[in-house]
């Protein structure tokens, strides 16, 4: 049986996928808001243990860095 797809050699076809601007804005915004929320939860006046606050602070920074990386990814 003949296939409708053309024959392809491994490594010869590159797939270039770009997100639409709306997807980039929503994804970046979601990561940034999540990071800001996590940083807010790590503040001194929030309930919880010191170790839990440090973990939330690290997660907040991680989400903010992810937000920047997502926006700058081409």
CHARMM-style PDB file with segment names, atoms N, HN, CA, C and O in Angstrom:
ATOM      1  N   UNK     1       0.836  -1.186   0.000  1.00  0.00      PROA
ATOM      2  CA  UNK     1       0.000   0.000   0.000  1.00  0.00      PROA
ATOM      3  C   UNK     1       0.875   1.242   0.000  1.00  0.00      PROA
ATOM      4  O   UNK     1       1.853   1.324   0.743  1.00  0.00      PROA
ATOM      5  N   UNK     2       0.531   2.168  -0.806  1.00  0.00      PROA
ATOM      6  HN  UNK     2      -0.264   2.101  -1.409  1.00  0.00      PROA
ATOM      7  CA  UNK     2       1.267   3.425  -0.889  1.00  0.00      PROA
ATOM      8  C   UNK     2       0.744   4.378   0.178  1.00  0.00      PROA
ATOM      9  O   UNK     2      -0.459   4.461   0.422  1.00  0.00      PROA
ATOM     10  N   UNK     3       1.651   5.077   0.793  1.00  0.00      PROA
ATOM     11  HN  UNK     3       2.628   5.009   0.594  1.00  0.00      PROA
ATOM     12  CA  UNK     3       1.285   6.041   1.819  1.00  0.00      PROA
ATOM     13  C   UNK     3       1.070   7.409   1.181  1.00  0.00      PROA
ATOM     14  O   UNK     3       1.715   7.753   0.190  1.00  0.00      PROA
ATOM     15  N   UNK     4       0.163   8.175   1.758  1.00  0.00      PROA
ATOM     16  HN  UNK     4      -0.361   7.895   2.562  1.00  0.00      PROA
ATOM     17  CA  UNK     4      -0.095   9.530   1.268  1.00  0.00      PROA
ATOM     18  C   UNK     4       0.973  10.508   1.736  1.00  0.00      PROA
ATOM     19  O   UNK     4       1.091  11.607   1.194  1.00  0.00      PROA
ATOM     20  N   UNK     5       1.742  10.120   2.727  1.00  0.00      PROA
ATOM     21  HN  UNK     5       1.647   9.228   3.167  1.00  0.00      PROA
ATOM     22  CA  UNK     5       2.775  11.000   3.260  1.00  0.00      PROA
ATOM     23  C   UNK     5       4.056  10.849   2.465  1.00  0.00      PROA
ATOM     24  O   UNK     5       4.410   9.732   2.088  1.00  0.00      PROA
ATOM     25  N   UNK     6       4.761  11.939   2.197  1.00  0.00      PROA
ATOM     26  HN  UNK     6       4.473  12.847   2.503  1.00  0.00      PROA
ATOM     27  CA  UNK     6       6.040  11.834   1.483  1.00  0.00      PROA
ATOM     28  C   UNK     6       7.095  11.200   2.381  1.00  0.00      PROA
ATOM     29  O   UNK     6       7.035  11.305   3.606  1.00  0.00      PROA
ATOM     30  N   UNK     7       8.048  10.549   1.755  1.00  0.00      PROA
ATOM     31  HN  UNK     7       8.096  10.463   0.760  1.00  0.00      PROA
ATOM     32  CA  UNK     7       9.132   9.919   2.514  1.00  0.00      PROA
ATOM     33  C   UNK     7       9.998  10.998   3.144  1.00  0.00      PROA
ATOM     34  O   UNK     7      10.339  11.992   2.503  1.00  0.00      PROA
ATOM     35  N   UNK     8      10.351  10.790   4.419  1.00  0.00      PROA
ATOM     36  HN  UNK     8      10.074   9.983   4.941  1.00  0.00      PROA
ATOM     37  CA  UNK     8      11.174  11.764   5.132  1.00  0.00      PROA
ATOM     38  C   UNK     8      12.370  11.050   5.741  1.00  0.00      PROA
ATOM     39  O   UNK     8      12.247   9.958   6.295  1.00  0.00      PROA
ATOM     40  N   UNK     9      13.501  11.674   5.628  1.00  0.00      PROA
ATOM     41  HN  UNK     9      13.600  12.561   5.177  1.00  0.00      PROA
ATOM     42  CA  UNK     9      14.700  11.145   6.242  1.00  0.00      PROA
ATOM     43  C   UNK     9      14.835  11.779   7.617  1.00  0.00      PROA
ATOM     44  O   UNK     9      14.538  12.960   7.792  1.00  0.00      PROA
ATOM     45  N   UNK    10      15.280  11.005   8.581  1.00  0.00      PROA
ATOM     46  HN  UNK    10      15.522  10.045   8.439  1.00  0.00      PROA
ATOM     47  CA  UNK    10      15.415  11.511   9.949  1.00  0.00      PROA
ATOM     48  C   UNK    10      16.338  12.721   9.973  1.00  0.00      PROA
ATOM     49  O   UNK    10      17.435  12.684   9.415  1.00  0.00      PROA
ATOM     50  N   UNK    11      15.895  13.780  10.614  1.00  0.00      PROA
ATOM     51  HN  UNK    11      15.004  13.810  11.067  1.00  0.00      PROA
ATOM     52  CA  UNK    11      16.717  14.966  10.781  1.00  0.00      PROA
ATOM     53  C   UNK    11      16.637  15.963   9.642  1.00  0.00      PROA
ATOM     54  O   UNK    11      17.280  17.010   9.715  1.00  0.00      PROA
ATOM     55  N   UNK    12      15.883  15.689   8.601  1.00  0.00      PROA
ATOM     56  HN  UNK    12      15.360  14.839   8.541  1.00  0.00      PROA
ATOM     57  CA  UNK    12      15.836  16.623   7.479  1.00  0.00      PROA
ATOM     58  C   UNK    12      14.668  17.590   7.573  1.00  0.00      PROA
ATOM     59  O   UNK    12      14.666  18.622   6.901  1.00  0.00      PROA
ATOM     60  N   UNK    13      13.694  17.281   8.380  1.00  0.00      PROA
ATOM     61  HN  UNK    13      13.695  16.443   8.926  1.00  0.00      PROA
ATOM     62  CA  UNK    13      12.511  18.136   8.480  1.00  0.00      PROA
ATOM     63  C   UNK    13      12.502  18.777   9.856  1.00  0.00      PROA
ATOM     64  O   UNK    13      12.510  18.085  10.874  1.00  0.00      PROA
ATOM     65  N   UNK    14      12.486  20.098   9.883  1.00  0.00      PROA
ATOM     66  HN  UNK    14      12.480  20.660   9.056  1.00  0.00      PROA
ATOM     67  CA  UNK    14      12.397  20.826  11.138  1.00  0.00      PROA
ATOM     68  C   UNK    14      10.981  21.309  11.327  1.00  0.00      PROA
ATOM     69  O   UNK    14      10.347  21.817  10.402  1.00  0.00      PROA
ATOM     70  N   UNK    15      10.501  21.145  12.529  1.00  0.00      PROA
ATOM     71  HN  UNK    15      11.015  20.732  13.281  1.00  0.00      PROA
ATOM     72  CA  UNK    15       9.186  21.672  12.849  1.00  0.00      PROA
ATOM     73  C   UNK    15       9.374  22.965  13.628  1.00  0.00      PROA
ATOM     74  O   UNK    15       9.984  22.972  14.697  1.00  0.00      PROA
ATOM     75  N   UNK    16       8.858  24.034  13.099  1.00  0.00      PROA
ATOM     76  HN  UNK    16       8.362  24.028  12.230  1.00  0.00      PROA
ATOM     77  CA  UNK    16       8.944  25.328  13.753  1.00  0.00      PROA
ATOM     78  C   UNK    16       7.556  25.669  14.247  1.00  0.00      PROA
ATOM     79  O   UNK    16       6.626  25.866  13.465  1.00  0.00      PROA
ATOM     80  N   UNK    17       7.435  25.735  15.563  1.00  0.00      PROA
ATOM     81  HN  UNK    17       8.190  25.575  16.198  1.00  0.00      PROA
ATOM     82  CA  UNK    17       6.148  26.057  16.156  1.00  0.00      PROA
ATOM     83  C   UNK    17       6.282  27.354  16.918  1.00  0.00      PROA
ATOM     84  O   UNK    17       7.164  27.505  17.764  1.00  0.00      PROA
ATOM     85  N   UNK    18       5.410  28.279  16.616  1.00  0.00      PROA
ATOM     86  HN  UNK    18       4.693  28.156  15.929  1.00  0.00      PROA
ATOM     87  CA  UNK    18       5.392  29.539  17.331  1.00  0.00      PROA
ATOM     88  C   UNK    18       4.009  29.734  17.924  1.00  0.00      PROA
ATOM     89  O   UNK    18       2.998  29.411  17.301  1.00  0.00      PROA
ATOM     90  N   UNK    19       3.982  30.265  19.135  1.00  0.00      PROA
ATOM     91  HN  UNK    19       4.804  30.526  19.641  1.00  0.00      PROA
ATOM     92  CA  UNK    19       2.722  30.537  19.790  1.00  0.00      PROA
ATOM     93  C   UNK    19       2.171  31.878  19.320  1.00  0.00      PROA
ATOM     94  O   UNK    19       2.913  32.765  18.898  1.00  0.00      PROA
ATOM     95  N   UNK    20       0.881  31.996  19.403  1.00  0.00      PROA
ATOM     96  HN  UNK    20       0.278  31.276  19.746  1.00  0.00      PROA
ATOM     97  CA  UNK    20       0.283  33.293  19.092  1.00  0.00      PROA
ATOM     98  C   UNK    20       0.568  34.243  20.265  1.00  0.00      PROA
ATOM     99  O   UNK    20       0.886  33.799  21.368  1.00  0.00      PROA
ATOM    100  N   UNK    21       0.454  35.514  20.021  1.00  0.00      PROA
ATOM    101  HN  UNK    21       0.195  35.874  19.125  1.00  0.00      PROA
ATOM    102  CA  UNK    21       0.753  36.519  21.040  1.00  0.00      PROA
ATOM    103  C   UNK    21      -0.175  36.381  22.243  1.00  0.00      PROA
ATOM    104  O   UNK    21       0.259  36.557  23.382  1.00  0.00      PROA
ATOM    105  N   UNK    22      -1.430  36.071  22.005  1.00  0.00      PROA
ATOM    106  HN  UNK    22      -1.783  35.928  21.080  1.00  0.00      PROA
ATOM    107  CA  UNK    22      -2.390  35.918  23.094  1.00  0.00      PROA
ATOM    108  C   UNK    22      -1.981  34.779  24.019  1.00  0.00      PROA
ATOM    109  O   UNK    22      -2.080  34.905  25.239  1.00  0.00      PROA
ATOM    110  N   UNK    23      -1.520  33.664  23.446  1.00  0.00      PROA
ATOM    111  HN  UNK    23      -1.439  33.562  22.454  1.00  0.00      PROA
ATOM    112  CA  UNK    23      -1.085  32.523  24.255  1.00  0.00      PROA
ATOM    113  C   UNK    23       0.131  32.885  25.097  1.00  0.00      PROA
ATOM    114  O   UNK    23       0.227  32.489  26.258  1.00  0.00      PROA
ATOM    115  N   UNK    24       1.051  33.630  24.518  1.00  0.00      PROA
ATOM    116  HN  UNK    24       0.973  33.952  23.575  1.00  0.00      PROA
ATOM    117  CA  UNK    24       2.236  34.055  25.269  1.00  0.00      PROA
ATOM    118  C   UNK    24       1.860  34.986  26.413  1.00  0.00      PROA
ATOM    119  O   UNK    24       2.400  34.867  27.513  1.00  0.00      PROA
ATOM    120  N   UNK    25       0.940  35.912  26.163  1.00  0.00      PROA
ATOM    121  HN  UNK    25       0.502  36.009  25.269  1.00  0.00      PROA
ATOM    122  CA  UNK    25       0.529  36.864  27.203  1.00  0.00      PROA
ATOM    123  C   UNK    25      -0.171  36.134  28.339  1.00  0.00      PROA
ATOM    124  O   UNK    25       0.126  36.379  29.509  1.00  0.00      PROA
ATOM    125  N   UNK    26      -1.099  35.239  28.008  1.00  0.00      PROA
ATOM    126  HN  UNK    26      -1.340  35.040  27.059  1.00  0.00      PROA
ATOM    127  CA  UNK    26      -1.850  34.523  29.043  1.00  0.00      PROA
ATOM    128  C   UNK    26      -0.926  33.602  29.836  1.00  0.00      PROA
ATOM    129  O   UNK    26      -1.013  33.558  31.063  1.00  0.00      PROA
ATOM    130  N   UNK    27      -0.052  32.871  29.166  1.00  0.00      PROA
ATOM    131  HN  UNK    27       0.019  32.906  28.169  1.00  0.00      PROA
ATOM    132  CA  UNK    27       0.866  31.972  29.859  1.00  0.00      PROA
ATOM    133  C   UNK    27       1.840  32.710  30.756  1.00  0.00      PROA
ATOM    134  O   UNK    27       2.086  32.299  31.890  1.00  0.00      PROA
ATOM    135  N   UNK    28       2.391  33.797  30.248  1.00  0.00      PROA
ATOM    136  HN  UNK    28       2.191  34.131  29.327  1.00  0.00      PROA
ATOM    137  CA  UNK    28       3.325  34.598  31.032  1.00  0.00      PROA
ATOM    138  C   UNK    28       2.618  35.223  32.228  1.00  0.00      PROA
ATOM    139  O   UNK    28       3.155  35.241  33.335  1.00  0.00      PROA
ATOM    140  N   UNK    29       1.419  35.733  31.999  1.00  0.00      PROA
ATOM    141  HN  UNK    29       0.983  35.719  31.099  1.00  0.00      PROA
ATOM    142  CA  UNK    29       0.642  36.343  33.091  1.00  0.00      PROA
ATOM    143  C   UNK    29       0.281  35.338  34.167  1.00  0.00      PROA
ATOM    144  O   UNK    29       0.348  35.648  35.357  1.00  0.00      PROA
ATOM    145  N   UNK    30      -0.103  34.133  33.758  1.00  0.00      PROA
ATOM    146  HN  UNK    30      -0.157  33.881  32.792  1.00  0.00      PROA
ATOM    147  CA  UNK    30      -0.467  33.105  34.736  1.00  0.00      PROA
ATOM    148  C   UNK    30       0.728  32.727  35.604  1.00  0.00      PROA
ATOM    149  O   UNK    30       0.587  32.579  36.818  1.00  0.00      PROA
ATOM    150  N   UNK    31       1.907  32.569  34.992  1.00  0.00      PROA
ATOM    151  HN  UNK    31       2.022  32.689  34.006  1.00  0.00      PROA
ATOM    152  CA  UNK    31       3.099  32.244  35.770  1.00  0.00      PROA
ATOM    153  C   UNK    31       3.483  33.403  36.698  1.00  0.00      PROA
ATOM    154  O   UNK    31       3.881  33.180  37.841  1.00  0.00      PROA
ATOM    155  N   UNK    32       3.362  34.628  36.207  1.00  0.00      PROA
ATOM    156  HN  UNK    32       3.038  34.810  35.278  1.00  0.00      PROA
ATOM    157  CA  UNK    32       3.731  35.794  37.021  1.00  0.00      PROA
ATOM    158  C   UNK    32       2.786  35.958  38.214  1.00  0.00      PROA
ATOM    159  O   UNK    32       3.234  36.248  39.324  1.00  0.00      PROA
ATOM    160  N   UNK    33       1.503  35.778  37.996  1.00  0.00      PROA
ATOM    161  HN  UNK    33       1.139  35.543  37.095  1.00  0.00      PROA
ATOM    162  CA  UNK    33       0.535  35.920  39.091  1.00  0.00      PROA
ATOM    163  C   UNK    33       0.735  34.809  40.119  1.00  0.00      PROA
ATOM    164  O   UNK    33       0.650  35.055  41.322  1.00  0.00      PROA
ATOM    165  N   UNK    34       0.997  33.598  39.654  1.00  0.00      PROA
ATOM    166  HN  UNK    34       1.065  33.399  38.676  1.00  0.00      PROA
ATOM    167  CA  UNK    34       1.260  32.492  40.579  1.00  0.00      PROA
ATOM    168  C   UNK    34       2.525  32.761  41.395  1.00  0.00      PROA
ATOM    169  O   UNK    34       2.557  32.493  42.596  1.00  0.00      PROA
ATOM    170  N   UNK    35       3.561  33.286  40.749  1.00  0.00      PROA
ATOM    171  HN  UNK    35       3.535  33.504  39.774  1.00  0.00      PROA
ATOM    172  CA  UNK    35       4.790  33.622  41.463  1.00  0.00      PROA
ATOM    173  C   UNK    35       4.580  34.723  42.487  1.00  0.00      PROA
ATOM    174  O   UNK    35       5.107  34.649  43.597  1.00  0.00      PROA
ATOM    175  N   UNK    36       3.817  35.741  42.124  1.00  0.00      PROA
ATOM    176  HN  UNK    36       3.389  35.801  41.222  1.00  0.00      PROA
ATOM    177  CA  UNK    36       3.535  36.833  43.058  1.00  0.00      PROA
ATOM    178  C   UNK    36       2.722  36.325  44.248  1.00  0.00      PROA
ATOM    179  O   UNK    36       2.964  36.733  45.384  1.00  0.00      PROA
ATOM    180  N   UNK    37       1.760  35.438  43.992  1.00  0.00      PROA
ATOM    181  HN  UNK    37       1.563  35.107  43.069  1.00  0.00      PROA
ATOM    182  CA  UNK    37       0.955  34.867  45.073  1.00  0.00      PROA
ATOM    183  C   UNK    37       1.832  34.048  46.023  1.00  0.00      PROA
ATOM    184  O   UNK    37       1.702  34.152  47.243  1.00  0.00      PROA
ATOM    185  N   UNK    38       2.716  33.241  45.458  1.00  0.00      PROA
ATOM    186  HN  UNK    38       2.821  33.156  44.467  1.00  0.00      PROA
ATOM    187  CA  UNK    38       3.602  32.431  46.298  1.00  0.00      PROA
ATOM    188  C   UNK    38       4.533  33.319  47.125  1.00  0.00      PROA
ATOM    189  O   UNK    38       4.784  33.028  48.295  1.00  0.00      PROA
ATOM    190  N   UNK    39       5.041  34.387  46.535  1.00  0.00      PROA
ATOM    191  HN  UNK    39       4.837  34.624  45.585  1.00  0.00      PROA
ATOM    192  CA  UNK    39       5.888  35.310  47.296  1.00  0.00      PROA
ATOM    193  C   UNK    39       5.098  35.994  48.407  1.00  0.00      PROA
ATOM    194  O   UNK    39       5.628  36.211  49.497  1.00  0.00      PROA
ATOM    195  N   UNK    40       3.849  36.333  48.145  1.00  0.00      PROA
ATOM    196  HN  UNK    40       3.419  36.157  47.259  1.00  0.00      PROA
ATOM    197  CA  UNK    40       3.010  36.939  49.170  1.00  0.00      PROA
ATOM    198  C   UNK    40       2.783  35.965  50.329  1.00  0.00      PROA
ATOM    199  O   UNK    40       2.755  36.374  51.490  1.00  0.00      PROA
ATOM    200  N   UNK    41       2.622  34.685  50.012  1.00  0.00      PROA
ATOM    201  HN  UNK    41       2.645  34.353  49.069  1.00  0.00      PROA
ATOM    202  CA  UNK    41       2.401  33.689  51.056  1.00  0.00      PROA
ATOM    203  C   UNK    41       3.659  33.440  51.894  1.00  0.00      PROA
ATOM    204  O   UNK    41       3.570  32.860  52.976  1.00  0.00      PROA
ATOM    205  N   UNK    42       4.807  33.865  51.417  1.00  0.00      PROA
ATOM    206  HN  UNK    42       4.879  34.337  50.538  1.00  0.00      PROA
ATOM    207  CA  UNK    42       6.051  33.672  52.166  1.00  0.00      PROA
ATOM    208  C   UNK    42       6.371  34.849  53.081  1.00  0.00      PROA
ATOM    209  O   UNK    42       7.402  34.842  53.753  1.00  0.00      PROA
ATOM    210  N   UNK    43       5.519  35.841  53.118  1.00  0.00      PROA
ATOM    211  HN  UNK    43       4.681  35.847  52.573  1.00  0.00      PROA
ATOM    212  CA  UNK    43       5.784  37.017  53.957  1.00  0.00      PROA
ATOM    213  C   UNK    43       5.623  36.683  55.428  1.00  0.00      PROA
ATOM    214  O   UNK    43       4.981  35.694  55.780  1.00  0.00      PROA
ATOM    215  N   UNK    44       6.202  37.502  56.278  1.00  0.00      PROA
ATOM    216  HN  UNK    44       6.724  38.305  55.992  1.00  0.00      PROA
ATOM    217  CA  UNK    44       6.262  37.228  57.715  1.00  0.00      PROA
ATOM    218  C   UNK    44       4.877  37.183  58.372  1.00  0.00      PROA
ATOM    219  O   UNK    44       4.679  36.417  59.315  1.00  0.00      PROA
ATOM    220  N   UNK    45       3.930  37.971  57.905  1.00  0.00      PROA
ATOM    221  HN  UNK    45       4.091  38.593  57.139  1.00  0.00      PROA
ATOM    222  CA  UNK    45       2.623  38.030  58.567  1.00  0.00      PROA
ATOM    223  C   UNK    45       1.705  36.861  58.193  1.00  0.00      PROA
ATOM    224  O   UNK    45       0.644  36.704  58.797  1.00  0.00      PROA
ATOM    225  N   UNK    46       2.087  36.045  57.218  1.00  0.00      PROA
ATOM    226  HN  UNK    46       2.949  36.173  56.728  1.00  0.00      PROA
ATOM    227  CA  UNK    46       1.279  34.897  56.817  1.00  0.00      PROA
ATOM    228  C   UNK    46       1.488  33.744  57.797  1.00  0.00      PROA
ATOM    229  O   UNK    46       2.586  33.568  58.326  1.00  0.00      PROA
ATOM    230  N   UNK    47       0.433  32.956  58.040  1.00  0.00      PROA
ATOM    231  HN  UNK    47      -0.458  33.098  57.610  1.00  0.00      PROA
ATOM    232  CA  UNK    47       0.598  31.814  58.943  1.00  0.00      PROA
ATOM    233  C   UNK    47       1.445  30.722  58.298  1.00  0.00      PROA
ATOM    234  O   UNK    47       1.480  30.590  57.075  1.00  0.00      PROA
ATOM    235  N   UNK    48       2.116  29.953  59.125  1.00  0.00      PROA
ATOM    236  HN  UNK    48       2.087  30.060  60.119  1.00  0.00      PROA
ATOM    237  CA  UNK    48       2.913  28.841  58.630  1.00  0.00      PROA
ATOM    238  C   UNK    48       4.293  28.830  59.247  1.00  0.00      PROA
ATOM    239  O   UNK    48       4.713  29.776  59.912  1.00  0.00      PROA
ATOM    240  N   UNK    49       4.985  27.732  59.007  1.00  0.00      PROA
ATOM    241  HN  UNK    49       4.643  26.963  58.467  1.00  0.00      PROA
ATOM    242  CA  UNK    49       6.330  27.574  59.583  1.00  0.00      PROA
ATOM    243  C   UNK    49       7.348  28.355  58.759  1.00  0.00      PROA
ATOM    244  O   UNK    49       7.078  28.760  57.628  1.00  0.00      PROA
ATOM    245  N   UNK    50       8.500  28.554  59.338  1.00  0.00      PROA
ATOM    246  HN  UNK    50       8.719  28.225  60.257  1.00  0.00      PROA
ATOM    247  CA  UNK    50       9.580  29.267  58.648  1.00  0.00      PROA
ATOM    248  C   UNK    50      10.013  28.489  57.408  1.00  0.00      PROA
ATOM    249  O   UNK    50      10.235  29.077  56.350  1.00  0.00      PROA
ATOM    250  N   UNK    51      10.133  27.163  57.539  1.00  0.00      PROA
ATOM    251  HN  UNK    51       9.953  26.686  58.399  1.00  0.00      PROA
ATOM    252  CA  UNK    51      10.567  26.350  56.405  1.00  0.00      PROA
ATOM    253  C   UNK    51       9.527  26.399  55.279  1.00  0.00      PROA
ATOM    254  O   UNK    51       9.886  26.458  54.103  1.00  0.00      PROA
ATOM    255  N   UNK    52       8.262  26.376  55.634  1.00  0.00      PROA
ATOM    256  HN  UNK    52       7.970  26.328  56.589  1.00  0.00      PROA
ATOM    257  CA  UNK    52       7.203  26.470  54.624  1.00  0.00      PROA
ATOM    258  C   UNK    52       7.244  27.797  53.888  1.00  0.00      PROA
ATOM    259  O   UNK    52       6.994  27.853  52.684  1.00  0.00      PROA
ATOM    260  N   UNK    53       7.556  28.855  54.603  1.00  0.00      PROA
ATOM    261  HN  UNK    53       7.760  28.809  55.581  1.00  0.00      PROA
ATOM    262  CA  UNK    53       7.655  30.175  53.977  1.00  0.00      PROA
ATOM    263  C   UNK    53       8.849  30.258  53.038  1.00  0.00      PROA
ATOM    264  O   UNK    53       8.779  30.905  51.993  1.00  0.00      PROA
ATOM    265  N   UNK    54       9.934  29.610  53.407  1.00  0.00      PROA
ATOM    266  HN  UNK    54       9.991  29.084  54.256  1.00  0.00      PROA
ATOM    267  CA  UNK    54      11.112  29.598  52.530  1.00  0.00      PROA
ATOM    268  C   UNK    54      10.823  28.821  51.250  1.00  0.00      PROA
ATOM    269  O   UNK    54      11.239  29.214  50.161  1.00  0.00      PROA
ATOM    270  N   UNK    55      10.104  27.715  51.399  1.00  0.00      PROA
ATOM    271  HN  UNK    55       9.766  27.395  52.284  1.00  0.00      PROA
ATOM    272  CA  UNK    55       9.730  26.931  50.215  1.00  0.00      PROA
ATOM    273  C   UNK    55       8.817  27.747  49.307  1.00  0.00      PROA
ATOM    274  O   UNK    55       8.994  27.750  48.089  1.00  0.00      PROA
ATOM    275  N   UNK    56       7.844  28.439  49.894  1.00  0.00      PROA
ATOM    276  HN  UNK    56       7.700  28.436  50.884  1.00  0.00      PROA
ATOM    277  CA  UNK    56       6.939  29.271  49.090  1.00  0.00      PROA
ATOM    278  C   UNK    56       7.702  30.401  48.412  1.00  0.00      PROA
ATOM    279  O   UNK    56       7.407  30.749  47.268  1.00  0.00      PROA
ATOM    280  N   UNK    57       8.675  30.976  49.101  1.00  0.00      PROA
ATOM    281  HN  UNK    57       8.916  30.694  50.030  1.00  0.00      PROA
ATOM    282  CA  UNK    57       9.496  32.027  48.498  1.00  0.00      PROA
ATOM    283  C   UNK    57      10.289  31.509  47.307  1.00  0.00      PROA
ATOM    284  O   UNK    57      10.374  32.169  46.271  1.00  0.00      PROA
ATOM    285  N   UNK    58      10.869  30.322  47.465  1.00  0.00      PROA
ATOM    286  HN  UNK    58      10.800  29.786  48.306  1.00  0.00      PROA
ATOM    287  CA  UNK    58      11.630  29.731  46.359  1.00  0.00      PROA
ATOM    288  C   UNK    58      10.715  29.399  45.183  1.00  0.00      PROA
ATOM    289  O   UNK    58      11.085  29.608  44.028  1.00  0.00      PROA
ATOM    290  N   UNK    59       9.530  28.888  45.473  1.00  0.00      PROA
ATOM    291  HN  UNK    59       9.229  28.718  46.411  1.00  0.00      PROA
ATOM    292  CA  UNK    59       8.567  28.610  44.398  1.00  0.00      PROA
ATOM    293  C   UNK    59       8.145  29.894  43.693  1.00  0.00      PROA
ATOM    294  O   UNK    59       8.020  29.923  42.469  1.00  0.00      PROA
ATOM    295  N   UNK    60       7.927  30.951  44.466  1.00  0.00      PROA
ATOM    296  HN  UNK    60       8.028  30.927  45.461  1.00  0.00      PROA
ATOM    297  CA  UNK    60       7.540  32.228  43.879  1.00  0.00      PROA
ATOM    298  C   UNK    60       8.593  32.762  42.928  1.00  0.00      PROA
ATOM    299  O   UNK    60       8.281  33.216  41.827  1.00  0.00      PROA
ATOM    300  N   UNK    61       9.843  32.705  43.362  1.00  0.00      PROA
ATOM    301  HN  UNK    61      10.097  32.336  44.256  1.00  0.00      PROA
ATOM    302  CA  UNK    61      10.936  33.161  42.499  1.00  0.00      PROA
ATOM    303  C   UNK    61      11.025  32.269  41.259  1.00  0.00      PROA
ATOM    304  O   UNK    61      11.248  32.760  40.153  1.00  0.00      PROA
ATOM    305  N   UNK    62      10.852  30.970  41.446  1.00  0.00      PROA
ATOM    306  HN  UNK    62      10.671  30.572  42.344  1.00  0.00      PROA
ATOM    307  CA  UNK    62      10.896  30.038  40.317  1.00  0.00      PROA
ATOM    308  C   UNK    62       9.819  30.326  39.284  1.00  0.00      PROA
ATOM    309  O   UNK    62      10.078  30.301  38.081  1.00  0.00      PROA
ATOM    310  N   UNK    63       8.607  30.599  39.760  1.00  0.00      PROA
ATOM    311  HN  UNK    63       8.396  30.619  40.737  1.00  0.00      PROA
ATOM    312  CA  UNK    63       7.525  30.925  38.830  1.00  0.00      PROA
ATOM    313  C   UNK    63       7.783  32.247  38.110  1.00  0.00      PROA
ATOM    314  O   UNK    63       7.475  32.372  36.924  1.00  0.00      PROA
ATOM    315  N   UNK    64       8.340  33.226  38.805  1.00  0.00      PROA
ATOM    316  HN  UNK    64       8.590  33.124  39.768  1.00  0.00      PROA
ATOM    317  CA  UNK    64       8.640  34.501  38.151  1.00  0.00      PROA
ATOM    318  C   UNK    64       9.743  34.343  37.104  1.00  0.00      PROA
ATOM    319  O   UNK    64       9.672  34.945  36.032  1.00  0.00      PROA
ATOM    320  N   UNK    65      10.746  33.547  37.407  1.00  0.00      PROA
ATOM    321  HN  UNK    65      10.803  33.058  38.277  1.00  0.00      PROA
ATOM    322  CA  UNK    65      11.800  33.278  36.422  1.00  0.00      PROA
ATOM    323  C   UNK    65      11.205  32.534  35.227  1.00  0.00      PROA
ATOM    324  O   UNK    65      11.535  32.832  34.079  1.00  0.00      PROA
ATOM    325  N   UNK    66      10.329  31.569  35.499  1.00  0.00      PROA
ATOM    326  HN  UNK    66      10.061  31.327  36.432  1.00  0.00      PROA
ATOM    327  CA  UNK    66       9.657  30.857  34.416  1.00  0.00      PROA
ATOM    328  C   UNK    66       8.821  31.787  33.555  1.00  0.00      PROA
ATOM    329  O   UNK    66       8.734  31.610  32.340  1.00  0.00      PROA
ATOM    330  N   UNK    67       8.211  32.772  34.183  1.00  0.00      PROA
ATOM    331  HN  UNK    67       8.281  32.916  35.170  1.00  0.00      PROA
ATOM    332  CA  UNK    67       7.415  33.754  33.443  1.00  0.00      PROA
ATOM    333  C   UNK    67       8.298  34.547  32.479  1.00  0.00      PROA
ATOM    334  O   UNK    67       7.933  34.755  31.322  1.00  0.00      PROA
ATOM    335  N   UNK    68       9.447  34.981  32.957  1.00  0.00      PROA
ATOM    336  HN  UNK    68       9.744  34.811  33.897  1.00  0.00      PROA
ATOM    337  CA  UNK    68      10.368  35.738  32.103  1.00  0.00      PROA
ATOM    338  C   UNK    68      10.881  34.858  30.962  1.00  0.00      PROA
ATOM    339  O   UNK    68      10.951  35.300  29.815  1.00  0.00      PROA
ATOM    340  N   UNK    69      11.237  33.624  31.277  1.00  0.00      PROA
ATOM    341  HN  UNK    69      11.181  33.264  32.208  1.00  0.00      PROA
ATOM    342  CA  UNK    69      11.745  32.721  30.246  1.00  0.00      PROA
ATOM    343  C   UNK    69      10.673  32.415  29.209  1.00  0.00      PROA
ATOM    344  O   UNK    69      10.974  32.322  28.019  1.00  0.00      PROA
ATOM    345  N   UNK    70       9.444  32.258  29.639  1.00  0.00      PROA
ATOM    346  HN  UNK    70       9.200  32.333  30.605  1.00  0.00      PROA
ATOM    347  CA  UNK    70       8.366  31.991  28.697  1.00  0.00      PROA
ATOM    348  C   UNK    70       8.153  33.175  27.759  1.00  0.00      PROA
ATOM    349  O   UNK    70       7.910  32.986  26.567  1.00  0.00      PROA
ATOM    350  N   UNK    71       8.242  34.382  28.284  1.00  0.00      PROA
ATOM    351  HN  UNK    71       8.440  34.536  29.252  1.00  0.00      PROA
ATOM    352  CA  UNK    71       8.017  35.557  27.453  1.00  0.00      PROA
ATOM    353  C   UNK    71       9.142  35.748  26.450  1.00  0.00      PROA
ATOM    354  O   UNK    71       8.892  36.132  25.308  1.00  0.00      PROA
ATOM    355  N   UNK    72      10.385  35.484  26.861  1.00  0.00      PROA
ATOM    356  HN  UNK    72      10.588  35.172  27.789  1.00  0.00      PROA
ATOM    357  CA  UNK    72      11.522  35.737  25.987  1.00  0.00      PROA
ATOM    358  C   UNK    72      11.777  34.587  25.015  1.00  0.00      PROA
ATOM    359  O   UNK    72      12.550  34.743  24.070  1.00  0.00      PROA
ATOM    360  N   UNK    73      11.141  33.437  25.233  1.00  0.00      PROA
ATOM    361  HN  UNK    73      10.513  33.311  26.002  1.00  0.00      PROA
ATOM    362  CA  UNK    73      11.325  32.300  24.312  1.00  0.00      PROA
ATOM    363  C   UNK    73      10.717  32.661  22.967  1.00  0.00      PROA
ATOM    364  O   UNK    73       9.587  33.145  22.902  1.00  0.00      PROA
ATOM    365  N   UNK    74      11.452  32.432  21.909  1.00  0.00      PROA
ATOM    366  HN  UNK    74      12.370  32.039  21.962  1.00  0.00      PROA
ATOM    367  CA  UNK    74      10.926  32.811  20.593  1.00  0.00      PROA
ATOM    368  C   UNK    74      10.237  31.666  19.902  1.00  0.00      PROA
ATOM    369  OT1 UNK    74       9.742  31.826  18.786  1.00  0.00      PROA
TER     370      UNK     74
END
